[in-house]
Amino acid sequence: MVRKTVMCVVVVLGFAAVAEARPDSLMFNRNYYGISGGLGVSLLNAGDVVDFVSNGTNQSHFAAVAEFFGALEVQIAENWGIKGEYSYLLNSYNIPQGGIVLPYSYHVQMPSVLLEYVLKGNGYFFKFGGGGGYHFAQFEQDYPTTSTYRARGVGLKIEGEGNTAFDEHLYGYIGADARDDILGDLKDDPGTILVNKSLNKDVKMNFISVGLKFGLTYFF
């Protein structure tokens, strides 16, 4: 934990040092419009799903999952901006059981709207904010036949973001966030709830996560 904290501080200080070395021509003296894209990794805990797929094997509730994102943002006041974001998160499991491997996977589509507090200077932006959206999850088990279950519900997010300039418009992107998604029961198309028979409980697609993202932002 201490090592991760130190690394985050170094990254932030690195952004600030690079930004201070930028010329005044990279200072935004107007409200911005921006478009971002990139990828990241999140440490995610979807406890009910892990309990269901583990089949008696020792599976950690926390898993590293891939995430892809795109965003549009606009500054609406001196220190405030609004961002619309779409993120796509996916993960898979291959569980050995009785001489065979049982494949499972899920993905989550996460459109969100966030309010951000904005700090900007010569060649850099720092943004801190939060918000949420209505999110959609799909879970599949592929043995003995493919079965698909879906869940949907509210997801909340807080984040911090830094941008540093490559030129007048193109900036690097690094972000850190935490999520809490409450998507409810996983159901198939007829509406039957997925049940963990070994625990005699419904399987919910609820999760919490923390993540890091990297990408590019183009400011207009």
C-alpha positions in Angstrom: 0.0 0.0 0.0 2.8 2.4 0.9 4.6 1.6 -2.4 1.4 2.3 -4.4 0.9 5.6 -2.6 4.4 6.7 -3.3 4.1 5.8 -7.0 0.9 7.8 -7.3 2.6 10.8 -5.6 5.5 10.5 -8.0 3.2 10.4 -11.0 1.3 13.5 -9.8 4.6 15.4 -9.1 5.9 14.3 -12.5 2.8 15.8 -14.2 3.3 19.1 -12.3 7.0 19.3 -13.1 6.4 18.7 -16.8 3.6 21.1 -16.9 5.6 23.9 -15.2 8.2 23.6 -17.9 5.7 24.3 -20.7 5.6 27.6 -22.5 2.9 30.2 -21.9 1.5 29.3 -25.4 0.0 26.1 -23.9 -2.1 28.0 -21.3 -5.8 27.7 -22.0 -7.4 31.1 -21.6 -10.8 30.0 -22.7 -13.3 27.4 -21.9 -12.3 24.0 -23.4 -14.0 21.2 -25.2 -12.2 17.8 -25.1 -12.4 14.3 -26.3 -10.5 11.4 -24.6 -9.9 7.7 -25.1 -7.7 5.0 -23.7 -7.6 1.9 -21.6 -7.0 0.9 -18.1 -7.0 -1.8 -15.5 -9.3 -2.1 -12.4 -9.1 -4.2 -9.3 -12.7 -5.4 -9.0 -14.7 -7.3 -6.4 -17.9 -9.0 -7.7 -18.4 -11.3 -4.8 -21.6 -13.2 -5.9 -20.2 -13.9 -9.3 -16.9 -15.2 -8.0 -18.7 -17.4 -5.5 -20.8 -18.8 -8.4 -17.9 -19.6 -10.8 -15.5 -20.9 -8.2 -17.1 -24.4 -7.9 -15.1 -25.1 -4.8 -11.8 -23.8 -6.2 -9.9 -21.1 -4.3 -10.8 -17.9 -6.3 -10.0 -14.5 -4.9 -13.0 -12.1 -4.8 -10.7 -9.4 -6.2 -9.7 -9.7 -9.9 -7.8 -7.5 -12.3 -10.0 -6.6 -15.2 -9.5 -4.7 -18.4 -11.4 -1.5 -19.2 -11.7 0.6 -22.3 -13.1 4.1 -22.3 -14.0 7.2 -24.3 -15.3 10.6 -23.1 -16.5 14.0 -24.1 -16.1 17.0 -21.8 -16.8 20.7 -21.7 -15.8 23.4 -19.3 -19.0 25.2 -18.1 -17.5 27.7 -15.6 -14.1 29.0 -14.4 -13.4 25.9 -12.3 -16.1 23.5 -13.4 -16.7 21.0 -16.2 -19.1 18.3 -17.2 -18.0 15.0 -18.7 -20.0 12.3 -20.5 -18.1 9.0 -20.4 -18.6 5.5 -21.8 -16.5 2.6 -20.3 -16.5 -1.0 -21.2 -15.2 -3.5 -18.6 -14.6 -7.2 -19.2 -13.3 -10.2 -17.4 -13.2 -14.0 -17.8 -12.6 -17.2 -15.8 -11.5 -20.7 -16.8 -12.2 -22.9 -13.8 -10.8 -26.5 -13.8 -13.5 -29.0 -12.6 -13.5 -32.8 -13.0 -10.9 -32.9 -15.7 -12.5 -30.2 -17.8 -12.2 -26.4 -17.9 -15.4 -24.4 -17.3 -15.4 -21.0 -19.0 -17.2 -18.0 -17.7 -17.1 -14.3 -18.7 -18.8 -11.0 -18.0 -18.7 -7.5 -19.4 -20.2 -4.3 -18.2 -21.2 -1.2 -20.2 -21.0 1.9 -18.1 -22.3 5.2 -19.6 -21.9 8.0 -17.0 -22.1 11.7 -16.5 -19.7 13.4 -14.1 -19.3 16.9 -12.6 -15.6 17.9 -12.3 -13.7 20.6 -10.4 -11.0 21.8 -12.8 -7.5 23.3 -12.1 -5.6 24.4 -15.2 -2.2 26.0 -15.9 0.6 26.1 -18.5 0.2 22.9 -20.3 -1.7 20.9 -17.7 -5.1 20.2 -16.3 -6.1 18.5 -13.0 -9.7 17.4 -12.5 -11.6 15.9 -9.6 -15.2 14.9 -9.6 -17.9 12.3 -9.5 -21.2 11.2 -10.9 -22.9 8.1 -12.2 -25.1 6.5 -14.7 -27.3 3.5 -15.6 -25.1 0.5 -16.3 -25.6 -2.8 -18.1 -23.9 -6.1 -17.4 -23.9 -9.5 -19.2 -22.7 -12.8 -17.7 -22.1 -16.0 -19.7 -21.3 -19.6 -18.8 -20.3 -21.6 -21.8 -20.6 -25.2 -20.5 -22.4 -27.5 -21.2 -24.2 -24.9 -23.4 -24.0 -21.2 -23.6 -26.2 -19.5 -21.1 -26.5 -15.7 -20.9 -27.7 -13.6 -18.0 -28.1 -9.8 -17.7 -28.4 -7.2 -15.0 -28.8 -3.5 -15.0 -28.8 -0.7 -12.4 -27.1 2.3 -11.0 -23.4 2.8 -10.9 -21.6 5.6 -9.0 -18.0 6.8 -9.6 -15.5 9.3 -8.1 -12.3 10.1 -10.0 -9.2 12.2 -10.3 -7.6 13.0 -13.7 -4.5 14.7 -15.0 -3.6 15.9 -18.4 -0.2 17.2 -19.6 0.4 18.8 -23.0 2.2 17.3 -26.0 1.2 20.3 -28.1 -1.5 23.0 -28.1 -4.3 20.5 -28.4 -3.0 16.9 -27.8 -2.6 16.0 -24.1 -1.7 12.8 -22.2 -4.3 11.4 -19.9 -3.9 9.6 -16.6 -6.8 8.9 -14.2 -7.7 7.0 -11.0 -11.2 6.2 -10.0 -13.4 4.2 -7.6 -16.7 2.7 -8.5 -19.7 1.2 -6.7 -22.2 -0.6 -9.0 -25.5 -2.0 -7.8 -26.9 -3.8 -10.8 -29.1 -6.4 -9.0 -30.0 -10.0 -9.9 -28.6 -11.7 -13.0 -31.5 -13.0 -15.1 -31.8 -14.8 -18.4 -34.1 -13.6 -21.2 -37.3 -15.2 -19.8 -36.6 -13.6 -16.5 -35.2 -16.5 -14.5 -32.8 -15.5 -11.8 -29.3 -17.2 -11.8 -29.0 -19.1 -8.5 -25.9 -20.3 -6.7 -27.2 -23.7 -5.6 -24.3 -24.5 -3.4 -25.1 -21.4 -1.3 -28.8 -21.3 -2.0 -28.7 -17.6 -3.0 -29.4 -15.4 -6.0 -26.4 -14.2 -7.9 -26.2 -10.4 -8.1 -24.0 -8.4 -10.4 -22.9 -5.9 -7.7 -19.3 -4.8 -7.5 -16.9 -2.3 -6.2 -13.6 -1.4 -8.0 -10.6 0.9 -8.0 -8.7 1.5 -11.2 -6.1 3.4 -13.2 -6.5 4.6 -16.8 -4.2 5.9 -19.5 -4.9 7.5 -22.8 -4.9 10.7 -24.8 -7.1 13.8 -24.8 -7.6 16.3 -27.6 -8.7 19.8 -26.5 -10.5 22.3 -28.8 
